[in-house]
Amino acid sequence: MIEYIKAEACVGCGVCVRNCPLDVIRMKKTESGRIAEIRYREDCMSCFNCEFACPEEGAIYVSPKRSDWVQLPW
């Protein structure tokens, strides 16, 4: 699951947004331009596309462990 995007390291290129298959990341307008932000963290499938595609090393971190499965009552 995606853990964080460092705002100070984000250059606002949007590569992470274009590479996310589940639309977890969106661009946010700020006074100084645009930065990426996590919008739908729970939808992340830990594919690492955003982390691998980001031109700024260490700006995005995706944890290799997805959240635990929930046992349904039926």
KEDO-741361 format. One record per atom (N, C-alpha, C, O): residue number from 0; x, y, z; atom name. Coordinates in pm, whole numbers. Example, Ala and Ser with C-alpha at 12.3 -4.5 7.8 and 13.67 -1.06 7.14 Angstrom:
BEGIN
+-----+--------+--------+--------+------+
! seq !      X !      Y !      Z ! atom !
+-----+--------+--------+--------+------+
!   0 !   1319 !   -569 !    780 !    N !
!   0 !   1230 !   -450 !    780 !   CA !
!   0 !   1320 !   -330 !    780 !    C !
!   0 !   1424 !   -332 !    846 !    O !
!   1 !   1285 !   -225 !    708 !    N !
!   1 !   1367 !   -106 !    714 !   CA !
!   1 !   1290 !      3 !    787 !    C !
!   1 !   1341 !    114 !    804 !    O !
+-----+--------+--------+--------+------+
This chain:
BEGIN
+-----+--------+--------+--------+------+
! seq !      X !      Y !      Z ! atom !
+-----+--------+--------+--------+------+
!   0 !     84 !   -117 !      0 !    N !
!   0 !      0 !      0 !      0 !   CA !
!   0 !     90 !    124 !      0 !    C !
!   0 !    195 !    125 !     64 !    O !
!   1 !     48 !    226 !    -70 !    N !
!   1 !    127 !    350 !    -77 !   CA !
!   1 !    127 !    415 !     62 !    C !
!   1 !     23 !    432 !    124 !    O !
!   2 !    246 !    450 !    108 !    N !
!   2 !    260 !    506 !    242 !   CA !
!   2 !    270 !    658 !    241 !    C !
!   2 !    203 !    726 !    318 !    O !
!   3 !    355 !    710 !    152 !    N !
!   3 !    368 !    856 !    149 !   CA !
!   3 !    423 !    906 !     17 !    C !
!   3 !    484 !    832 !    -60 !    O !
!   4 !    399 !   1034 !     -6 !    N !
!   4 !    461 !   1111 !   -114 !   CA !
!   4 !    519 !   1234 !    -46 !    C !
!   4 !    445 !   1313 !     13 !    O !
!   5 !    649 !   1252 !    -54 !    N !
!   5 !    713 !   1368 !      8 !   CA !
!   5 !    683 !   1492 !    -75 !    C !
!   5 !    727 !   1503 !   -190 !    O !
!   6 !    609 !   1584 !    -17 !    N !
!   6 !    571 !   1706 !    -88 !   CA !
!   6 !    692 !   1788 !   -129 !    C !
!   6 !    693 !   1849 !   -236 !    O !
!   7 !    794 !   1791 !    -44 !    N !
!   7 !    913 !   1871 !    -76 !   CA !
!   7 !    998 !   1809 !   -187 !    C !
!   7 !   1079 !   1878 !   -248 !    O !
!   8 !    980 !   1680 !   -213 !    N !
!   8 !   1055 !   1613 !   -319 !   CA !
!   8 !    978 !   1605 !   -451 !    C !
!   8 !   1037 !   1582 !   -556 !    O !
!   9 !    846 !   1623 !   -446 !    N !
!   9 !    762 !   1613 !   -565 !   CA !
!   9 !    788 !   1731 !   -658 !    C !
!   9 !    785 !   1847 !   -614 !    O !
!  10 !    812 !   1702 !   -785 !    N !
!  10 !    836 !   1808 !   -884 !   CA !
!  10 !    711 !   1841 !   -965 !    C !
!  10 !    713 !   1930 !  -1050 !    O !
!  11 !    601 !   1769 !   -940 !    N !
!  11 !    475 !   1799 !  -1007 !   CA !
!  11 !    466 !   1753 !  -1151 !    C !
!  11 !    389 !   1809 !  -1229 !    O !
!  12 !    543 !   1652 !  -1188 !    N !
!  12 !    545 !   1607 !  -1327 !   CA !
!  12 !    422 !   1523 !  -1365 !    C !
!  12 !    386 !   1517 !  -1482 !    O !
!  13 !    357 !   1459 !  -1266 !    N !
!  13 !    237 !   1379 !  -1292 !   CA !
!  13 !    263 !   1239 !  -1344 !    C !
!  13 !    168 !   1170 !  -1381 !    O !
!  14 !    388 !   1196 !  -1347 !    N !
!  14 !    420 !   1062 !  -1396 !   CA !
!  14 !    357 !    955 !  -1307 !    C !
!  14 !    309 !    853 !  -1356 !    O !
!  15 !    356 !    978 !  -1177 !    N !
!  15 !    296 !    881 !  -1085 !   CA !
!  15 !    146 !    866 !  -1110 !    C !
!  15 !     93 !    755 !  -1104 !    O !
!  16 !     80 !    976 !  -1137 !    N !
!  16 !    -65 !    974 !  -1164 !   CA !
!  16 !    -94 !    894 !  -1291 !    C !
!  16 !   -187 !    813 !  -1294 !    O !
!  17 !    -16 !    917 !  -1394 !    N !
!  17 !    -36 !    846 !  -1521 !   CA !
!  17 !     -4 !    697 !  -1510 !    C !
!  17 !    -59 !    618 !  -1587 !    O !
!  18 !     82 !    658 !  -1418 !    N !
!  18 !    122 !    517 !  -1405 !   CA !
!  18 !     41 !    439 !  -1304 !    C !
!  18 !     59 !    318 !  -1292 !    O !
!  19 !    -48 !    504 !  -1231 !    N !
!  19 !   -128 !    434 !  -1130 !   CA !
!  19 !   -252 !    374 !  -1197 !    C !
!  19 !   -336 !    448 !  -1247 !    O !
!  20 !   -265 !    241 !  -1198 !    N !
!  20 !   -379 !    178 !  -1265 !   CA !
!  20 !   -511 !    194 !  -1190 !    C !
!  20 !   -618 !    174 !  -1249 !    O !
!  21 !   -506 !    229 !  -1062 !    N !
!  21 !   -629 !    239 !   -983 !   CA !
!  21 !   -663 !    381 !   -941 !    C !
!  21 !   -751 !    400 !   -857 !    O !
!  22 !   -597 !    479 !   -998 !    N !
!  22 !   -630 !    620 !   -973 !   CA !
!  22 !   -619 !    657 !   -825 !    C !
!  22 !   -702 !    733 !   -774 !    O !
!  23 !   -518 !    605 !   -757 !    N !
!  23 !   -496 !    631 !   -615 !   CA !
!  23 !   -437 !    770 !   -593 !    C !
!  23 !   -465 !    834 !   -492 !    O !
!  24 !   -356 !    816 !   -688 !    N !
!  24 !   -285 !    943 !   -675 !   CA !
!  24 !   -348 !   1046 !   -767 !    C !
!  24 !   -385 !   1015 !   -881 !    O !
!  25 !   -359 !   1168 !   -719 !    N !
!  25 !   -410 !   1280 !   -797 !   CA !
!  25 !   -316 !   1398 !   -782 !    C !
!  25 !   -238 !   1404 !   -687 !    O !
!  26 !   -324 !   1491 !   -874 !    N !
!  26 !   -244 !   1613 !   -865 !   CA !
!  26 !   -325 !   1719 !   -789 !    C !
!  26 !   -446 !   1730 !   -805 !    O !
!  27 !   -254 !   1795 !   -708 !    N !
!  27 !   -316 !   1899 !   -627 !   CA !
!  27 !   -250 !   2032 !   -660 !    C !
!  27 !   -127 !   2041 !   -665 !    O !
!  28 !   -331 !   2135 !   -681 !    N !
!  28 !   -276 !   2268 !   -708 !   CA !
!  28 !   -234 !   2333 !   -577 !    C !
!  28 !   -306 !   2328 !   -477 !    O !
!  29 !   -117 !   2392 !   -578 !    N !
!  29 !    -66 !   2466 !   -464 !   CA !
!  29 !    -25 !   2605 !   -511 !    C !
!  29 !    -31 !   2636 !   -630 !    O !
!  30 !     16 !   2688 !   -418 !    N !
!  30 !     61 !   2823 !   -454 !   CA !
!  30 !    184 !   2820 !   -542 !    C !
!  30 !    204 !   2908 !   -626 !    O !
!  31 !    268 !   2718 !   -522 !    N !
!  31 !    393 !   2710 !   -598 !   CA !
!  31 !    385 !   2620 !   -721 !    C !
!  31 !    486 !   2598 !   -789 !    O !
!  32 !    267 !   2567 !   -751 !    N !
!  32 !    254 !   2480 !   -868 !   CA !
!  32 !    162 !   2363 !   -840 !    C !
!  32 !     53 !   2379 !   -784 !    O !
!  33 !    207 !   2243 !   -878 !    N !
!  33 !    128 !   2122 !   -856 !   CA !
!  33 !    213 !   2020 !   -783 !    C !
!  33 !    334 !   2013 !   -803 !    O !
!  34 !    149 !   1940 !   -699 !    N !
!  34 !    216 !   1828 !   -634 !   CA !
!  34 !    122 !   1708 !   -633 !    C !
!  34 !      0 !   1723 !   -640 !    O !
!  35 !    179 !   1591 !   -625 !    N !
!  35 !     99 !   1468 !   -618 !   CA !
!  35 !     54 !   1446 !   -474 !    C !
!  35 !    126 !   1476 !   -380 !    O !
!  36 !    -67 !   1392 !   -460 !    N !
!  36 !   -116 !   1357 !   -327 !   CA !
!  36 !   -193 !   1226 !   -334 !    C !
!  36 !   -250 !   1191 !   -437 !    O !
!  37 !   -193 !   1155 !   -224 !    N !
!  37 !   -264 !   1027 !   -214 !   CA !
!  37 !   -411 !   1058 !   -186 !    C !
!  37 !   -442 !   1125 !    -87 !    O !
!  38 !   -500 !   1010 !   -270 !    N !
!  38 !   -643 !   1035 !   -251 !   CA !
!  38 !   -717 !    910 !   -204 !    C !
!  38 !   -806 !    919 !   -118 !    O !
!  39 !   -683 !    793 !   -258 !    N !
!  39 !   -756 !    671 !   -227 !   CA !
!  39 !   -659 !    561 !   -183 !    C !
!  39 !   -641 !    461 !   -252 !    O !
!  40 !   -597 !    583 !    -68 !    N !
!  40 !   -493 !    492 !    -17 !   CA !
!  40 !   -541 !    347 !     -9 !    C !
!  40 !   -465 !    256 !    -44 !    O !
!  41 !   -662 !    325 !     34 !    N !
!  41 !   -713 !    188 !     52 !   CA !
!  41 !   -729 !    113 !    -80 !    C !
!  41 !   -736 !    -10 !    -79 !    O !
!  42 !   -734 !    183 !   -191 !    N !
!  42 !   -746 !    118 !   -322 !   CA !
!  42 !   -612 !     72 !   -378 !    C !
!  42 !   -608 !     -1 !   -477 !    O !
!  43 !   -503 !    114 !   -316 !    N !
!  43 !   -369 !     80 !   -367 !   CA !
!  43 !   -348 !    -71 !   -363 !    C !
!  43 !   -374 !   -137 !   -262 !    O !
!  44 !   -299 !   -126 !   -474 !    N !
!  44 !   -274 !   -270 !   -482 !   CA !
!  44 !   -125 !   -303 !   -474 !    C !
!  44 !    -84 !   -415 !   -502 !    O !
!  45 !    -43 !   -205 !   -435 !    N !
!  45 !    102 !   -223 !   -418 !   CA !
!  45 !    170 !   -274 !   -544 !    C !
!  45 !    249 !   -368 !   -538 !    O !
!  46 !    139 !   -214 !   -656 !    N !
!  46 !    202 !   -256 !   -782 !   CA !
!  46 !    337 !   -188 !   -803 !    C !
!  46 !    415 !   -230 !   -889 !    O !
!  47 !    367 !    -83 !   -725 !    N !
!  47 !    494 !     -9 !   -730 !   CA !
!  47 !    514 !     72 !   -857 !    C !
!  47 !    622 !    127 !   -876 !    O !
!  48 !    414 !     82 !   -944 !    N !
!  48 !    430 !    159 !  -1068 !   CA !
!  48 !    466 !    304 !  -1040 !    C !
!  48 !    553 !    361 !  -1106 !    O !
!  49 !    400 !    365 !   -942 !    N !
!  49 !    426 !    506 !   -912 !   CA !
!  49 !    568 !    525 !   -858 !    C !
!  49 !    637 !    619 !   -897 !    O !
!  50 !    610 !    437 !   -770 !    N !
!  50 !    744 !    448 !   -710 !   CA !
!  50 !    853 !    428 !   -815 !    C !
!  50 !    952 !    501 !   -816 !    O !
!  51 !    836 !    331 !   -902 !    N !
!  51 !    936 !    304 !  -1006 !   CA !
!  51 !    941 !    414 !  -1111 !    C !
!  51 !   1048 !    446 !  -1163 !    O !
!  52 !    826 !    473 !  -1143 !    N !
!  52 !    819 !    574 !  -1249 !   CA !
!  52 !    864 !    712 !  -1204 !    C !
!  52 !    903 !    795 !  -1287 !    O !
!  53 !    858 !    739 !  -1076 !    N !
!  53 !    891 !    872 !  -1024 !   CA !
!  53 !   1036 !    908 !  -1052 !    C !
!  53 !   1126 !    830 !  -1020 !    O !
!  54 !   1061 !   1025 !  -1113 !    N !
!  54 !   1198 !   1064 !  -1145 !   CA !
!  54 !   1277 !   1107 !  -1021 !    C !
!  54 !   1400 !   1113 !  -1026 !    O !
!  55 !   1210 !   1137 !   -910 !    N !
!  55 !   1276 !   1179 !   -787 !   CA !
!  55 !   1289 !   1060 !   -692 !    C !
!  55 !   1190 !   1016 !   -635 !    O !
!  56 !   1408 !   1010 !   -676 !    N !
!  56 !   1431 !    892 !   -593 !   CA !
!  56 !   1392 !    921 !   -448 !    C !
!  56 !   1436 !   1020 !   -389 !    O !
!  57 !   1311 !    834 !   -391 !    N !
!  57 !   1269 !    847 !   -253 !   CA !
!  57 !   1150 !    938 !   -229 !    C !
!  57 !   1110 !    957 !   -114 !    O !
!  58 !   1092 !    994 !   -333 !    N !
!  58 !    978 !   1084 !   -316 !   CA !
!  58 !    850 !   1007 !   -284 !    C !
!  58 !    763 !   1058 !   -214 !    O !
!  59 !    839 !    884 !   -334 !    N !
!  59 !    721 !    801 !   -311 !   CA !
!  59 !    766 !    671 !   -249 !    C !
!  59 !    866 !    612 !   -291 !    O !
!  60 !    692 !    625 !   -146 !    N !
!  60 !    723 !    497 !    -85 !   CA !
!  60 !    598 !    411 !    -83 !    C !
!  60 !    493 !    451 !    -33 !    O !
!  61 !    610 !    292 !   -139 !    N !
!  61 !    502 !    193 !   -138 !   CA !
!  61 !    548 !     76 !    -53 !    C !
!  61 !    653 !     17 !    -79 !    O !
!  62 !    471 !     44 !     48 !    N !
!  62 !    503 !    -68 !    136 !   CA !
!  62 !    473 !   -199 !     65 !    C !
!  62 !    370 !   -212 !      0 !    O !
!  63 !    562 !   -296 !     76 !    N !
!  63 !    536 !   -425 !     10 !   CA !
!  63 !    425 !   -505 !     77 !    C !
!  63 !    375 !   -601 !     18 !    O !
!  64 !    385 !   -467 !    198 !    N !
!  64 !    280 !   -541 !    268 !   CA !
!  64 !    146 !   -470 !    252 !    C !
!  64 !    129 !   -355 !    292 !    O !
!  65 !     53 !   -540 !    193 !    N !
!  65 !    -84 !   -490 !    180 !   CA !
!  65 !   -154 !   -509 !    314 !    C !
!  65 !   -109 !   -591 !    394 !    O !
!  66 !   -260 !   -438 !    340 !    N !
!  66 !   -334 !   -454 !    465 !   CA !
!  66 !   -384 !   -597 !    479 !    C !
!  66 !   -406 !   -666 !    380 !    O !
!  67 !   -403 !   -640 !    602 !    N !
!  67 !   -446 !   -777 !    632 !   CA !
!  67 !   -586 !   -804 !    579 !    C !
!  67 !   -670 !   -715 !    570 !    O !
!  68 !   -608 !   -931 !    543 !    N !
!  68 !   -739 !   -973 !    496 !   CA !
!  68 !   -837 !   -974 !    611 !    C !
!  68 !   -799 !   -999 !    725 !    O !
!  69 !   -963 !   -946 !    581 !    N !
!  69 !  -1068 !   -946 !    681 !   CA !
!  69 !  -1156 !  -1068 !    658 !    C !
!  69 !  -1202 !  -1092 !    547 !    O !
!  70 !  -1178 !  -1145 !    764 !    N !
!  70 !  -1263 !  -1263 !    756 !   CA !
!  70 !  -1408 !  -1219 !    755 !    C !
!  70 !  -1455 !  -1156 !    849 !    O !
!  71 !  -1479 !  -1252 !    651 !    N !
!  71 !  -1620 !  -1217 !    641 !   CA !
!  71 !  -1705 !  -1317 !    720 !    C !
!  71 !  -1668 !  -1433 !    733 !    O !
!  72 !  -1817 !  -1272 !    773 !    N !
!  72 !  -1897 !  -1360 !    860 !   CA !
!  72 !  -1974 !  -1471 !    788 !    C !
!  72 !  -2038 !  -1553 !    855 !    O !
!  73 !  -1971 !  -1477 !    659 !    N !
!  73 !  -2044 !  -1584 !    589 !   CA !
!  73 !  -1952 !  -1682 !    522 !    C !
!  73 !  -1999 !  -1777 !    460 !    O !
+-----+--------+--------+--------+------+
